[in-house]
Amino acid sequence: MKLDLQACSRARLSRDPRFDGKFFIGVLGSRVYCRSICPAPTAKEKNVRYFATAAAAAEAGFRPCLRCRPEASPGTPAWLGTPTTVSRALRLIAESGLDDGGVEGLADRLGVGSRHLRRLFLRHLGAPPSAVAQTRRLHFAKKLIDETSLPMSEVALASGFGCVRRFNAAIRKVYKRTPTQIRRLSRQAGVQPENQYLFRLRYRPPYDWDGMLRFLAARATPGVEYVADGHYYRSISLNGSDGSVDVSFDAENDALLARVQFGDPRSLFLIVERLRAMFDLNADWAAIAPSLRADAALAVRVDGQPGLRVPGCWSGFELAVRAILGQQITVKGATTLAGSLVRAFGRPYSSAPRLSHVFPVPRDLAEADLTSIGLTKTRAATIRGLARAVVEGTVRFEGVIAPEDFLSRLCEIPGIGAWTAQYIAMRALGEPDALPSGDLGLLKRLGISNSTELEKRAEAWRPWRAYATMYLWTVPALEGNNPGALSKSGSERTSEAAGEPGMPLGL
Ligand SMILES: [Zn+2]
């Protein structure tokens, strides 16, 4: 990736948070690398070097700054202008590191040679895959040292170092301090209860938190999730353990605050990554907005409500079940059914107020009698079909590297049409360019009559068609509209977005 040095320089001198995490600054004298927002005195232009990624700065021999903490910057934008192979590789590294199979294994999964992958990484990110994975491990370890009171032995395991010795050695090499010395430097707010962790997850402003909450609130599954007083709560289940999260907005720090209650610290990395994806925290608004503004129908919406994100999901399976439940009924009706499904087939959960269950796993639904909760026979068969496909491994929501293949496998399940599949892909895979092209709501709002015309018009929105979709679905074109009044009509309007004749309504 080629950095625009002038833009980097401007962002650095103005400490612009919109560029945070999009590039890093290496300072020649101190050999430290910084975020664009670093509060340290600004170095002279001739004494700095710019890097596209933290890993590239590390490869060039710079250490992460202890003041601005590069590990706390928002993540790499989902779309970098890099080849798809690179962005998919980054997604796989974020999901599981290079844990299984190293660079060879990663290249295999992407269907390219490992030398080719290495070359692509060097050209576009300035560092090989192994350095990207190593930086990821180190950054997460640093975050756990700073933000939690987890014993160092567990920090080592949770961040993927395998053993404490390797962890200690890596931290000392990079920071010239022991993990314990680093923790003493951090300003931790009081003692945290056992198994509870508070993470600050940065985004690049602006972020439309109210829009995100309204969308999630309208679709919250009773017992599993709820929205109250500006917080989003939900139960979670991962690698055989259950827990819960509480996510709120920290506008002052351009961050979301995630309070995670979970027994097994080894899952923390994955939990944080999933929350980042769910709340679309890696999005790069400065890159998205200009494309959308070029279309008059979007410009008025973008300016009226800047910072809208594409809501992801905690679990692709849960989202897919919810999407099927919503076919042909209202959002409210679908929510009621989802609540019944959870009460009948979910696992009881009692460690957080107002949460009573964790969402059923595929195995729980594969043979379940779903008509007992009031589902039609057809709909019940579709959900069972989906659950079986996930149990058998024909449909996977993690590590998806070929979205087209994912879509066609979903559509092979009787009762899942193109619209439902596209909707699931948009929210479960985090593809910023996803477009449910048959969506009637989109056609209506743009005043056009068919999907070919929509696809033509949407060319100008690329690679941000998912954001355009969200704007058209949830934000009315009128200026000065009371956003509070939107929540209801907005979600119902979305529910009209039925693409296939008689297809999904209550999504
Ligand atoms: Zn710094």
Residues whose N, C-alpha, C, O or C-beta is under 5 A from the ligand:
A	BS01	ZN	Y33 C34 R35 C38 C65 R67 C68
